[in-house]
Amino acid sequence: MKAISTAKYGSPDVLELVEIPKPEPKENEILVRIKAASVTTADTMMRLGKPLYGRLFLGLSKPKHPITGTGFSGVIEAIGKNVNHFQIGDHAFGESTFGQGTNAEYLCIPESGIILRKPKNISFNEAATICDGTLTSWNFLKELGRVRKGHHVLINGSSGSLGTAAVQLAKQLGAQVTGVCSSSNINMVRSLGADHAIDYTKEDFTETGNCYDLIFDTVGKSSFLESKKVLNKNGTYLSPVLSIPLLYQMLWTSKFSGKKAKFSATGLLPVPKLIAMLQEITRLLENNKIKVVLDKTYSLAEVPIAHRYIETGRKKGNVVISL
Ligand SMILES: NC(=O)c1ccc[n+]([C@@H]2O[C@H](COP(=O)([O-])OP(=O)(O)OC[C@H]3O[C@@H](n4cnc5c(N)ncnc54)[C@H](OP(=O)(O)O)[C@@H]3O)[C@@H](O)[C@H]2O)c1
């Protein structure tokens, strides 16, 4: 089968289209013929091997798992004899975090891994992205931030993968939502349900005089120290982008401050917790309460081009490869 492989860390030039044996499912595994795979900001960081502490999981000097990509959707082609809950022909989606990558024609994944049936009303391309922006934003807003009806929530970076999902999910949780994005994305962010939109090229959200119960900086471009002046009493600042200052602020605020700074590594949460969140998300998608925002679609051979596009930092929603 064809796959995208990285023999070493580096620029998108290290991504190679290779021919490797098609995997065969073990007794507890499912063989998926991949129809679409996400290409994410995290994929570009894993390719670079940065931040360096990530190499503790990914491989110290070169990637332990050379096939790139984590999110997938596809059709189940074969199942091992101990697989009980999936059948050949089922349409599925999920994530392969520390196993074989998903930028390939086939994937073997254990039934106990992150694999669910695809909602019928969304495309394979849309389904492949769910485990990136939608799952992460649900984890941050619902689990970590405990967003409730009536909360005032600000989403910084509301036009990215996490941001486009976060605006919609915060609305579903009953919040008043302010999205922060550049001029060209204001209309999209409003169309996703944001009650207010701030153009960061014209206005600094920490200087408008408005305060929030929760600030979710999806792109890690602000700081807790600047943002806390516009957090309400006992408000929460969330960022999915870990830094030394954020780590220190998390520790400090967990003990000594009503206003909290928080981070979570969504992909490292226990699989049953991730599955439970994905089931909630699936219901929202099936009931047309939220949608996936797709930006560009590439072919498998174009994964290096997709990585270069993501590294511009300008993508709107999600990028996928379609097979
Ligand atoms: N901790 C976790 O569990 C977890 C999980 C998944 C991802 N992540 C991380 O989350 C981060 C976000 O990922 P993503 O894929 O959502 O990002 P992304 O889609 O690459 O973000 C791109 C968007 O950010 C906007 N943007 C750029 N500079 C901005 C600024 N100064 N203020 C506001 N918006 C700005 C851009 O809009 P303009 O072009 O209009 O500027 C663009 O639409 C990444 O660092 C990723 O590694 C963490």
The ligand as a Tripos MOL2 file, in Angstrom:
@<TRIPOS>MOLECULE
LIG
   48    52     1     0     0
SMALL
NO_CHARGES

@<TRIPOS>ATOM
      1 N1         -3.4540   20.3430   23.8650 N.am      1 LIG1
      2 C1         -4.1850   19.6570   23.0060 C.2       1 LIG1
      3 O1         -4.9160   18.7370   23.3770 O.2       1 LIG1
      4 C2         -4.1400   20.0120   21.5520 C.ar      1 LIG1
      5 C3         -4.8430   19.2220   20.6130 C.ar      1 LIG1
      6 C4         -4.8510   19.6260   19.2640 C.ar      1 LIG1
      7 C5         -4.1500   20.7710   18.8760 C.ar      1 LIG1
      8 N2         -3.4390   21.4770   19.8110 N.ar      1 LIG1
      9 C6         -2.7160   22.7030   19.4470 C.3       1 LIG1
     10 O2         -3.6800   23.7280   19.2740 O.3       1 LIG1
     11 C7         -3.1220   24.7580   18.4820 C.3       1 LIG1
     12 C8         -4.1380   25.2630   17.5010 C.3       1 LIG1
     13 O3         -4.3260   24.3370   16.4820 O.3       1 LIG1
     14 P1         -5.2710   24.6870   15.2460 P.3       1 LIG1
     15 O4         -5.0600   23.6020   14.2530 O.co2     1 LIG1
     16 O5         -6.6380   25.0080   15.7110 O.co2     1 LIG1
     17 O6         -4.6140   26.0180   14.7290 O.3       1 LIG1
     18 P2         -4.6860   26.5310   13.2780 P.3       1 LIG1
     19 O7         -5.9280   26.0200   12.6320 O.co2     1 LIG1
     20 O8         -3.3870   26.2550   12.5990 O.co2     1 LIG1
     21 O9         -4.7920   28.0760   13.5160 O.3       1 LIG1
     22 C9         -4.7800   28.8710   12.3810 C.3       1 LIG1
     23 C10        -5.7260   30.0150   12.6290 C.3       1 LIG1
     24 O10        -5.1710   30.8530   13.6660 O.3       1 LIG1
     25 C11        -5.5130   32.1830   13.3680 C.3       1 LIG1
     26 N3         -4.5430   33.0940   13.9770 N.ar      1 LIG1
     27 C12        -3.2420   33.2370   13.6560 C.ar      1 LIG1
     28 N4         -2.6770   34.1930   14.4450 N.ar      1 LIG1
     29 C13        -3.6600   34.6440   15.2740 C.ar      1 LIG1
     30 C14        -3.6920   35.6220   16.3180 C.ar      1 LIG1
     31 N5         -2.6220   36.3350   16.6580 N.pl3     1 LIG1
     32 N6         -4.8650   35.8000   16.9700 N.ar      1 LIG1
     33 C15        -5.9600   35.0940   16.6390 C.ar      1 LIG1
     34 N7         -5.9830   34.1730   15.6340 N.ar      1 LIG1
     35 C16        -4.8420   33.9460   14.9660 C.ar      1 LIG1
     36 C17        -5.4450   32.2320   11.8610 C.3       1 LIG1
     37 O11        -6.3320   33.2110   11.3980 O.3       1 LIG1
     38 P3         -5.7910   34.4740   10.5230 P.3       1 LIG1
     39 O12        -5.1870   33.8980    9.2800 O.co2     1 LIG1
     40 O13        -7.0150   35.2440   10.2820 O.co2     1 LIG1
     41 O14        -4.7960   35.1460   11.4020 O.co2     1 LIG1
     42 C18        -5.8850   30.8380   11.3880 C.3       1 LIG1
     43 O15        -7.2530   30.7820   10.9990 O.3       1 LIG1
     44 C19        -1.8590   24.1570   17.8540 C.3       1 LIG1
     45 O16        -0.7160   24.6820   18.5180 O.3       1 LIG1
     46 C20        -1.9950   22.6630   18.1260 C.3       1 LIG1
     47 O17        -0.7470   22.0160   18.2290 O.3       1 LIG1
     48 C21        -3.4150   21.1080   21.1280 C.ar      1 LIG1
@<TRIPOS>BOND
     1     1     2 1
     2     2     3 2
     3     2     4 1
     4     4     5 ar
     5     4    48 ar
     6     5     6 ar
     7     6     7 ar
     8     7     8 ar
     9     8     9 1
    10     8    48 ar
    11     9    10 1
    12     9    46 1
    13    10    11 1
    14    11    12 1
    15    11    44 1
    16    12    13 1
    17    13    14 1
    18    14    15 2
    19    14    16 1
    20    14    17 1
    21    17    18 1
    22    18    19 2
    23    18    20 1
    24    18    21 1
    25    21    22 1
    26    22    23 1
    27    23    24 1
    28    23    42 1
    29    24    25 1
    30    25    26 1
    31    25    36 1
    32    26    27 ar
    33    26    35 ar
    34    27    28 ar
    35    28    29 ar
    36    29    30 ar
    37    29    35 ar
    38    30    31 1
    39    30    32 ar
    40    32    33 ar
    41    33    34 ar
    42    34    35 ar
    43    36    37 1
    44    36    42 1
    45    37    38 1
    46    38    39 2
    47    38    40 1
    48    38    41 1
    49    42    43 1
    50    44    45 1
    51    44    46 1
    52    46    47 1
@<TRIPOS>SUBSTRUCTURE
     1 LIG1         1 GROUP 0 **** ****
